[in-house]
Structures are given as C-alpha cells and as structure tokens.
Amino acid sequence: MPWLILAWASLFLGMLGAFFPVLPTVPFLLVAAWAASRGSPRLHRWLYRHRTFGPTLKAWHDHKAVPRYAKRLTPLLLLGSLAIMFLVGANLWVVGTCAVIFVGVTAYLWSRPDA
C-alpha cells in the first residue's frame, strides 16, 4: 500500500508539474513508475503505455535518455527560477546554492543521450 500511495502522489505532482514550471514533471513520473512497479502492476503498465508519459519513461528505462526539448527547456526554467528568487529577495546564499545545484542538474541532463 505505501508504494501505491507514493506512486499516485508522485503521478499527481508530475501532472501538476506539467502546468507549473516550478515542479519538475519527469522526476516525479520516474518515481511514480518505480513505485508503481512495486505497488501496482496495473498502474505501472498504464504509465508505460500512456501516449504522453510512456515514451519518456521507456527512453529513460532503456537508455537513460532524456528528450532534447527537456534538455533545452530545463536551463531556461531554472534560470527563471533563479531570477524569481533574486527578485523576491531570497537570501543570496540560497540563490547561490540553488545556482550551483541547477548547473549540476543541467550538466547531468546534457550528459544523457537524446531520447
């Protein structure tokens, strides 16, 4: 039951991420697929057969590949997040730490093959 709850919660957050750029969609979908494989074979099959989610999940599962559009969009969204943090007056240490993490995330994504 905990795996099923984690899978549905992650799927919900992933779907929210499709509409709110602050939430990352794909990591939540990956967690949902992983948890569903342990808690609900039916949900797991549905995710992998889904016309929108399926290709991304299969590409990651089979080749650890990331779609090119995600590689291009991610740095822009991360820069936007940094700009918002800066404009709302977040502590500069927080902004700087996030910037370092964001550079690492972007570098990791670009090191993956294209899906």
Protein Blocks (a to p, Z undefined) as FASTA:
>chain_A
ZZmmmmmmmmmmmmmmmmmmkbcfklmmmmmmmmmmmmomklmmmmmmpmklmmmmmmmm
mnopacfklmmmmmmmmmmmmmmmmmnopafklmmmmmmmmmmmmmmmmmpccZZ
